[in-house]
Amino acid sequence: MNAPALPLPLEAVIFDWAGTLVDFGSFAPTQVFVEAFAQFGVRLTLEQARGPMGMGKWDHIRTLCNEPAIAEQYQREYGHLPSDDDVTAIYERFLPMQLDKVAQYSAPIPGAADVLQGLRGQGLKIGSCSGYPASVMSRVASQAASLGIAPDCIVASDEVPRARPWPAMALKNVVELGIGDVAACVKVDDTAPGIEEGRRAGMWTVALLLSGNAAGLTLEAFEALDETSRATARLRAHAELDPSRPHYTIDTVADLPAVIADIHVRLTAGQRP
């Protein structure tokens, strides 16, 4: 019989960025994907652009190009299916457009700065990772820092060999923050690949239903929802996020403190993710 796990103190919370800490609805990347593909004669809907959200941006574009409806458009335009070189060409067009646009979408999600302050008050370290490459992430982080969003660690998708849904970005946070046990970490994300990243890293995971990619709502649209509409939006988000098996689901990061309190209790009782 295995011995029961020893009690463990919570050490860190690792956040995604767009749709989690900043950019309510995760509109910065989705809109730019639509615009970048349009420059290659390929029409994307916002819903299509959102599909692989959470991955590194090159992988995101590769996944989009693998979709039959998108690949067929590309083949009609260029006479062949999109190769990796074609994906790189789209990515290289996407990147400067994203750099130009990202500042427009860096407003903190309501409650995010207060939550980070509260976590630090509990002695917890604040990590973060993003599907953005480092060049974009540096602009997002600079803008957000002046508004109270300044994690102790930031890992971009091109700073590891394989980004989400693989666990490398979350585990790089563990190393850089000097964490003693992956089970002492919580991963907070608004996408299925981001939740899977946390699960693969051995962490507690918290999925955000209404502030990010799964719901695709602007802040104004979110605030205008009545309870019936909010419940419908939650159901739609659950359908996208539940297959990644998050330990907890909440509406936005503002609801995180109650989850952190529950995880404290579970760790103290010797439970693990």
N, C-alpha and C positions, 0 to 999 in steps of 0.2 A: 504494500500500500504506500502511495506517495505521501510524504509529509505535507501538511498544509503550508501554503505560501506565507512567508513572513509579512507583517504589516509594512507598508511602503509609503513614504511621503510623496505627494504630488510635487513635481519639480518644474514643469514647463508646459506652456500652451503654444502650439505651433499653428499659425494662421495662414490661410490663403490670402490673397489680396483682392483682386477684382471680384465684386459680388459678396465679399466677406467682410473686409475692413473698409474698402473704398468702392466707389462706382456702383451705386445701387442698381441692380438689374444687370450688371456686367455688360454694359453697352459699348465700352471702348473697343474691345477686340472684335465683337460681332459685327459692328458697323463697318470697321475697316476691312474685315474679310470680304464683305459684300462688295466694297468699293475696289479692292485689289483684284478680285476675280473679274469684275466688270471691265477692267482695263485689258483683260485677256479675252474679252468677248464671251465670258461665261456668266450667266445670271444665277445668283444665289438668293434664296430667301433668308431672312433673319433666322428662321427656324432651322434651315439647313446649316447655316453658319454656326449656330449654337451647338449642333449635335455632338462634336468631339471636344467640347470645351473642357478645359482642365489639363489637356495635354500640352506639351511644348508646342510652340507655334509652327515649326516645320512639320512635326508629326501631325498636327491638326490639319494642315494643308494637305499632307499626304493622304490622310484619312478621308477628307472631303473629295479629293481627286479619285479615290477608289470607289466612291458611290457611283453606281451605274448612270444615274440621270445627269450627274455632273461630268463624268468621264465621256459620255456620249456627246455632250455639248462641246467639250474640248476637241474630241475627234472630228466633229463636223467642221470646227474652225481651223484645225491644223493638220488633219489627215492622219493623226495617230493618237493613241491613248497617252495620257500624261505620264512621262517618265520621271525618275527622281531628279533629273536635270531640269525638267519643266517645273517640278515642285519647287526646286531651289530658285528658279527665275521668279515664280510667283511670290515666294518668301522674300526675296530681295526687293521686290516691288512693295510688298506689304510693310516691311520693317520701317522705312522712312515715313510712310504714311502713318504708321502707329506712333512713331516718335512725335510727329506733328500734332496728332489728335489726343494723345494720352492726358495731357494737362487739363483738357476739357472735362475729363471724366474721373478726376482724382479726389472729388469731394468725399470726406469720410461718411460712412454709413452712420445714421443717428445712433448714438450710444456707444460707438466703437471706442472713442477716446476714453470715455469714462470706464468702460470695461477693462481696457489695458491698464489704466491707473489703479483700478481695484485689484487686479491680478498682481501687479507689482507690490501693492500694499500687503499682500499675503506672502510676499517673498518669492513669488514665482518668476521664472525667466520667460521671456517672450520671444519665440522664434517665428519665422515666416518663410514661405516659399511661393513661387509663382510660375505659371506657364509662360510668362514674359521672359525674353532673353535679358541679359544683364544691362544692355544699352537702354532698353525701355524701362526696366525696373529701377534704374538709377534716377530717372526722371520722375517716376511715380513716387518713389521714396522721398525724394527731395521736396516735392510738392506737399506730400502728406505729413512730413515731419513738422512743418510749420503749423499744422492743424492738429497736433497731438497724437499722430500715428507714427511711432518710431520704435519698431521692434529691436531687440538686442542682436538679432541675427536675421539676415536676408539671404536667401539662396535662389538664384535664377535658374531657369530650365537649361541654359547652356553651360552651367557650371558643374554639371554632373554628366557621366557617360550616358545614362538613360533616365529621362524624366518620367513624370507620371504616365501610367499608373504604377510604375516601379517605385521602390521606396527610397531611392538615393537622396532626393532633396530633403525629405524628412530626417533621414539618418545623418545627413551632413549637419543639420541643425543640432542633433544629439551630440555629435563630436565637437562642434564649435562652441556649444553652450556648456560642455563638460557635464552632461547628464549621466547619472549613475545607472539608470535602468529605463529601457524604452517604455515599459509599463507605467512609468511615472510621467508620461507625456500624453497630452490631448491634442489631436489634430482636428482643426475646425475648417470646413470647406463647404462650398456650394455646388460642387460637381462630383459626379460618380468617380471619375479617375482620381480626384483628390481624396475622396474617402477611401478608395481602394489603396492608394498610396499609404495612408495612415494604418489601415488594417495590415498591409504587408510589412510595415515597419514595427508591428507589435504594439501599437498605441491605442488608446481610447479614441473614438471618432465621433464627431458631432456634425451632422449635416444641416445646412441652413436651407429651409424650404422656400422662403419668400423674398429674400434680399438679393438673390443671385440668378444664375443662369437657368435653373430649373423652372422658375416662374416667369422670368423675363419681364418683370414689371418695373416701370419707373417708380421713383419714390412717390411722386404725386399720385400715380395709379394705385400704389399700395395703400397710401393713406386714405384714398377714397373708397376702398373696398368696404362693403357691409359684411356682417359676419357670415352670411350665406355665401357670398362671393369669395370671401377669404377661405372658407372651408373647401370650396371647389378648387381654388388655386393650390391649396395644400395637397389635395388628392392628386392633382396633376403632377406636382413636384415629387410626391411620394412614389409615383409610378416610375419616375426617372431615377430616383436616388435609392430606393429600397433594395434593388438588386446588389448594390455595393455593401449592404449590410452595416449601416452605421449603428453605433451603440445608442445614440440619441439623435432625435430630430427636434429642431426648434425653428421658429420663424426667422429671426435675425440674430445677429451677434449680441444685441441688447438683452436677449433672454439667456445668455450664457452663464451668468453667476449661479443660478440655481443648479445647473448641470455640474459645474465645478464643485459645488458643495456636496452633491451626491457622489461624485467620483472620489472626493476626499474620504467620505464615509466608507465606500466600497474598498478602497485601498487599505484603509485602517483595519478593515475586517479581513484582509488577506486576499481579496479578490484581485484578479488580473483581467485585462481586456480579452 
